[in-house]
Amino acid sequence: MSSVEPHPPGTSPVDLLGTWELRRTVEDRRSGRRHDVRGTTTLALESADRVRWHETGTMTWDGHTVPVERTLFVVRTEAGWWVEFADGRPFHPWAVDRRVEHPCAPDHYVGLIELTDDGWRVEWHASGPEKDYLMTTALRPAADAERPG
């Protein structure tokens, strides 16, 4: 893991604790299909150095509907905050407004986390011999959720 600069105020994962409305689009450039996901994302503090990032929702495309979910963790390390898969494998540094990369042979992912006026946004470009898509997730405070702080 490479070193990551300290986070300016408002850009730590701890600043985003709570439940968020999730709206995601996955534009598969190979098939020309678009997949939509609607659901929630919850960031919950498990300890001072660990945030659980859990997503649940429903994906729809071409008349199909399937439930989806995933869990990630954002963990504070000596190198800064890092996003990890549920099994503990490193995914990418937590870096707001800076591109991050995740090589996952044979494909390659380039991501970006951005703060917006009404929440935050995550974008991933996947490219390689097996994948070619753009995934964009908009997160806004959930209307019926309490926000810490």
Disulfide bonds with the S-S distance in Angstrom:
none
